[in-house]
Amino acid sequence: MRLILASQSPARLSVLRSAGVEPVVRVSGVDEDALVASLQNPTPEETVVALSAAKAEAIEHDDECVVVGCDSMLLFEGELVGKPGTAEVARERWRRVAGKSGVLITGHTVLRVSGGEVVDRASAAESTTVRFGTPSDEELEAYIATGEPLHVAGGFTIDGLGGWFIDGIDGDHTSVIGISLPLTRRLLGQVGVSASTLW
């Protein structure tokens, strides 16, 4: 069975490829800010799951496939934050999190499509504690200058340049990269698909 990844994230694609899956990538174009604004007092987990579901549902489905949508955000001191977008926001965010911990929450939605129709779905979120290091001012400016932290949830990676500044994690590292393999396997099982059939 074909797996369609409803994400433009190269990190998610890399995780799946390393796990033996060659997904078809289709980008949803969901207006994330508008969707979040429409939610009524959601928990952080409900927010990322709603975003993952919207992405999975927005793309064009094949007649027979499974679709996986994901969305990650960082919960830090009670605030849920996504991609910084600008160097200024990334710098301010790193100065706040340095030497502290946050929780990277990744929402996952799996759709099973048969006959061109969604016949089953499953969603859940995975939370992993991230312990941030304290980069020097010079290191932080060098990191921001690469552009990497501007376009990733929470303004950091563990599988790229940001890995230099992460002291450790408590939980599933693939979820921090962007797609939890254990959770995705469980969700696939809930819709009647064995992960091993996707290899």
C-alpha positions in Angstrom: 0.0 0.0 0.0 1.2 3.5 -0.8 1.8 6.0 2.0 1.2 9.7 1.2 3.0 12.1 3.5 1.0 15.4 3.8 4.1 17.4 4.7 6.9 19.3 3.0 9.2 18.6 5.9 12.5 17.0 4.6 13.1 15.7 8.2 9.8 13.7 8.2 10.6 12.4 4.8 14.1 11.3 6.0 12.7 9.5 9.0 10.3 7.5 6.9 12.9 6.7 4.3 15.3 5.5 7.0 12.5 3.3 8.3 12.1 1.6 4.9 9.2 3.7 3.5 9.3 5.7 0.3 6.3 8.0 0.6 4.6 10.2 -2.0 4.9 13.8 -0.7 2.0 16.1 -1.2 1.8 19.5 0.5 -1.5 20.6 1.9 -1.3 24.4 1.9 -3.5 24.6 5.1 -3.7 28.1 6.6 -2.4 27.0 10.0 -2.9 30.4 11.8 -6.6 30.6 10.6 -7.2 27.0 11.8 -5.7 27.6 15.2 -7.7 30.8 15.6 -10.9 28.8 14.9 -10.4 26.3 17.7 -12.4 26.8 20.9 -10.0 26.7 24.0 -8.0 23.7 22.7 -5.4 21.9 24.7 -1.9 21.9 23.2 -2.4 18.3 22.1 -5.8 19.1 20.5 -4.2 22.0 18.6 -1.4 19.9 17.0 -3.8 17.0 16.3 -6.3 19.4 14.6 -3.5 20.8 12.4 -2.3 17.3 11.5 -5.9 16.2 10.6 -6.4 19.3 8.4 -3.2 18.7 6.5 -4.1 15.0 5.9 -7.6 15.8 4.8 -6.6 18.7 2.5 -4.3 16.9 0.1 -5.4 14.9 -3.0 -5.8 11.2 -2.1 -5.2 8.2 -4.3 -7.9 5.5 -4.8 -6.1 3.1 -2.3 -3.6 4.6 0.1 -2.8 5.7 3.7 -2.3 9.4 4.3 -0.2 10.6 7.2 -0.4 14.2 8.4 1.8 15.7 11.2 2.3 19.0 12.9 4.8 19.9 15.7 4.8 22.8 18.1 6.9 23.6 21.2 5.1 24.0 24.6 7.3 26.3 26.7 6.2 27.9 29.9 2.6 27.5 29.0 2.9 29.0 25.5 2.5 26.9 22.4 4.9 28.1 19.6 5.5 27.0 16.1 8.1 28.1 13.5 9.9 31.4 14.4 9.7 32.7 10.8 12.2 35.5 11.4 15.7 35.8 12.8 14.4 38.2 15.5 11.8 35.7 16.8 14.3 32.8 16.6 16.9 34.8 18.6 14.3 35.9 21.3 13.0 32.4 21.6 16.4 30.8 22.0 17.3 33.4 24.7 14.2 32.3 26.6 14.7 28.5 26.3 18.5 28.3 26.8 19.3 26.2 29.8 15.6 25.2 30.3 13.3 22.5 29.1 10.2 22.5 26.9 7.9 19.9 25.5 7.8 19.2 21.7 4.3 18.0 20.8 3.7 16.3 17.5 0.2 15.7 16.3 -0.4 12.7 14.0 -3.4 11.8 11.8 -3.6 8.7 9.7 -6.3 8.3 7.0 -7.0 5.0 5.3 -8.4 5.6 1.8 -10.2 2.9 -0.2 -12.1 3.5 -3.5 -11.0 7.1 -3.3 -12.9 7.6 0.0 -11.6 8.0 3.5 -12.8 4.8 5.2 -11.0 5.0 8.6 -9.0 7.5 10.6 -6.9 7.7 13.7 -5.2 10.6 15.5 -3.1 11.2 18.5 -0.2 13.3 19.8 3.3 12.4 21.1 5.0 14.6 23.7 8.8 14.6 24.3 10.7 16.8 26.8 13.6 18.7 25.2 16.5 20.0 27.4 18.0 23.0 25.7 21.7 23.9 26.0 23.0 27.4 26.3 24.7 28.5 23.1 27.1 31.4 23.3 26.0 34.6 21.6 28.4 33.8 18.7 27.1 30.3 18.3 23.5 31.5 18.4 24.1 34.1 15.7 25.9 31.6 13.6 23.0 29.2 13.9 20.4 31.8 13.1 22.5 32.9 10.1 22.1 29.4 8.6 18.3 29.9 8.4 17.6 26.5 9.8 15.9 27.5 13.0 13.5 29.9 11.2 11.5 27.2 9.5 11.2 24.4 12.2 8.9 24.0 15.1 10.3 25.6 18.2 13.2 27.1 16.3 15.5 24.0 16.6 16.3 20.6 15.3 18.0 17.6 16.8 18.9 16.0 13.5 20.6 19.0 12.0 22.7 22.0 13.1 20.5 22.5 16.2 21.6 19.2 17.6 24.8 21.0 18.8 22.6 22.9 21.3 20.3 20.2 22.6 21.5 18.7 25.9 19.1 15.8 25.7 15.5 14.6 25.3 13.2 12.4 27.4 11.0 10.5 25.0 10.8 9.6 21.3 13.5 11.2 19.3 11.7 10.6 16.0 8.7 12.6 17.3 11.1 15.6 17.9 12.3 15.2 14.3 8.7 15.5 13.2 7.1 12.0 12.9 7.0 9.4 15.7 7.5 6.0 14.2 6.1 4.1 17.2 2.9 6.3 17.3 2.5 6.1 13.5 2.8 2.3 13.7 0.0 2.2 16.4 -2.2 4.6 14.4 -1.7 2.5 11.2 -2.8 -0.5 13.2 -5.9 1.3 14.3 -7.0 1.7 10.7 -6.1 -1.9 9.8 -2.7 -1.3 8.1 0.5 -3.0 9.2 3.6 -0.8 9.0 5.6 -3.6 7.6 3.4 -3.6 4.4 4.7 -0.2 3.6 8.4 -1.2 3.5 
